């Protein structure tokens, strides 16, 4: 009989979720994009090409990055931080004052929209370094979390918005989670 034992407990992970409306036309492109993200070399090349734009939009102050050259060097140092993904769908409703067909805001006409949403969930290892632990660095400011959020926001969400879906909004959320890993072993 096979038994399970807890191999790891209490690993800190960053859970990132990207929310987009579910459209069958988006699905094939989305899976292709996610597979490209797992080939991290491609994602990194794209981030470096967009370094000017990312530098203008991103808070690099905590990292001590003051110019584009430093931003490109920082991106080159990012190691693969997202190792997999899952896709699921949810049914939901939201309040809007936007005409979904024309994308024009109508302040006097707030309404409830129901829509099926596709969620891409990624987990990134996010344990702080020994130096970050010593300095008591906030979880969301650790280098591994900053790297994962940069990849999620500036690669994945940007590419979804520009190449996959033509939507008014794409939401990216991030939260700290812990995990325990159970492995099956033989009871020989």
BELZI-V817662 format. One record per run of one state. SS is the DSSP state (2 for helix, 1 for strand, 0 for the rest). FROM is the first residue (numbers start at 0). TO is the last residue. If there is no record, write none. Layout:
BEGIN
ss: {SS & SS}
from: {FROM & FROM}
to: {TO & TO}
END
This chain:
BEGIN
ss: {0 & 1 & 0 & 2 & 0 & 2 & 0 & 2 & 0 & 2 & 0 & 2 & 0 & 1 & 0 & 1 & 0 & 1 & 0 & 1 & 0 & 2 & 0 & 2 & 0 & 2 & 0 & 1 & 0}
from: {0 & 1 & 21 & 23 & 38 & 39 & 49 & 50 & 57 & 60 & 63 & 67 & 77 & 81 & 96 & 97 & 98 & 104 & 105 & 110 & 125 & 129 & 134 & 138 & 141 & 142 & 164 & 170 & 186}
to: {0 & 20 & 22 & 37 & 38 & 48 & 49 & 56 & 59 & 62 & 66 & 76 & 80 & 95 & 96 & 97 & 103 & 104 & 109 & 124 & 128 & 133 & 137 & 140 & 141 & 163 & 169 & 185 & 187}
END
